[in-house]
Amino acid sequence: MGTFFEQNDTLQITKEQGFPPKFSLETHLSKPYSAEDFKNTLFSFSEKKGIRNYHVPQVTSGTFKLLYLYTPEEMKLAHKLMDQRNETDFF
């Protein structure tokens, strides 16, 4: 009867889906990137399943700009408070 919707306001994508390969978690942990480092740069993603108020069988693709990048501390806190999936725990 009902339809399952998944709300996701944080774009979490893999390198296969379009996560920029120039980003390195190790670098971000030692000297965090900022959105200003990538001002006016467009990135693309594809094949992202189950996000942004679409029916689960659909997939999403798009283009995005970085407006803000979580610091490593914010990444840990966001995972603890909002996500908690093992596959997204990079710490």
BELLIN-V736725 format. One record per residue. N is the residue number from 1. RES is the residue in three letters. PHI is phi in radians with two decimals (* if undefined). OMEGA is omega in radians with two decimals (NA if undefined). Layout:
# BELLIN-V736725
N RES PHI OMEGA
N RES PHI OMEGA
This chain:
# BELLIN-V736725
1 MET * -3.09
2 GLY -1.57 3.09
3 THR -2.09 -3.14
4 PHE -1.47 3.05
5 PHE -2.06 3.06
6 GLU -1.95 3.11
7 GLN -1.65 -3.14
8 ASN -2.53 -3.12
9 ASP -1.61 3.09
10 THR -1.99 -3.13
11 LEU -1.29 3.09
12 GLN -2.00 -3.10
13 ILE -2.25 3.09
14 THR -1.54 3.07
15 LYS -1.09 3.11
16 GLU -1.16 -3.13
17 GLN -1.53 3.10
18 GLY 2.23 3.08
19 PHE -1.06 -3.04
20 PRO -0.99 -3.10
21 PRO -1.13 -3.14
22 LYS -1.29 3.07
23 PHE -1.40 3.09
24 SER -2.22 3.11
25 LEU -1.04 -3.14
26 GLU -1.05 3.10
27 THR -1.12 -3.12
28 HIS -1.07 3.13
29 LEU -1.23 -3.11
30 SER -1.55 3.11
31 LYS -2.52 -3.00
32 PRO -0.95 3.00
33 TYR -1.23 2.97
34 SER -2.25 3.12
35 ALA -1.06 3.12
36 GLU -1.07 3.11
37 ASP -1.09 -3.05
38 PHE -2.19 -3.14
39 LYS -0.96 3.11
40 ASN 1.14 3.07
41 THR -1.78 3.08
42 LEU -1.73 3.07
43 PHE -2.06 3.12
44 SER -2.18 3.04
45 PHE -2.40 3.12
46 SER -2.69 3.06
47 GLU 1.04 3.08
48 LYS -1.53 -3.07
49 LYS -1.50 2.92
50 GLY 1.10 3.12
51 ILE -2.21 2.94
52 ARG 0.97 3.02
53 ASN 0.96 3.01
54 TYR -1.87 3.04
55 HIS -1.01 -3.06
56 VAL -0.91 -3.12
57 PRO -1.16 -3.14
58 GLN -1.37 3.02
59 VAL -2.15 -3.07
60 THR -2.14 3.02
61 SER -2.35 3.12
62 GLY 3.13 3.11
63 THR -2.14 -3.10
64 PHE -2.54 2.99
65 LYS -1.98 3.06
66 LEU -1.45 3.09
67 LEU -1.75 -3.13
68 TYR -2.77 3.04
69 LEU -2.07 3.07
70 TYR -1.09 2.96
71 THR -1.25 3.09
72 PRO -0.96 3.12
73 GLU -1.13 3.11
74 GLU -1.17 3.10
75 MET -1.07 3.14
76 LYS -1.11 -3.12
77 LEU -1.16 3.13
78 ALA -1.08 3.12
79 HIS -1.11 -3.13
80 LYS -1.12 -3.04
81 LEU -1.55 -2.97
82 MET -2.06 -2.94
83 ASP -2.00 3.07
84 GLN 1.16 3.06
85 ARG -1.42 -3.13
86 ASN -1.02 -3.08
87 GLU -1.25 3.09
88 THR -1.95 3.09
89 ASP -1.61 -3.08
90 PHE -1.59 -3.14
91 PHE -2.00 NA
